[in-house]
């Protein structure tokens, strides 16, 4: 009887010791991640049949609106032989060549000679045939950015917007306000660049 008890006890202990050596199976799982980034890209363009008109006695052959060669971020506009009261109309486009919706705001003209540009007026500024964003009386060139500060234009990927601008020299400008024969001989021409800020769609800070 004593011998039997000893064997049973020994067997029970052996099983307990064997169980202590067991472990659950484990397997390492790896999730491979690849992250690619999109692009924010806005390009100026000018269509072949875009509207471009200059007033009587202006030089239409020497006036143009075009994208700078080799740089789609720069729009070049030349308005030749302009004078007080004369108007020029031109169109250009912005294409979203990126991968996400873009917001465009803060349009501004940057003149080389700010003082004389006080007499240049933006009479019309519209997008895709919409309403005139500068109002019935227009705004001075120097005030365009403030006038359009609340305007945000959204452009979807692969989509574009057409902008139409009418620019005028103030009819009340005199000889002391706007130089005659600008761009001829040694008299500098009136030049300006058009800029705007392109932002990604979810930028809430700008």
Beta strands, then each sheet from edge to edge (+ up, - down):
strand 1: 42-45
strand 2: 52-54
strand 3: 64-67
strand 4: 75-78
strand 5: 87-96
strand 6: 102-111
strand 7: 120-127
strand 8: 139-140
strand 9: 153-155
strand 10: 160-169
strand 11: 192-200
sheet 1: 1+ 5- 2+
sheet 2: 1+ 5- 10+ 7- 8+
sheet 3: 3+ 4-
sheet 4: 9+ 6- 11+
end
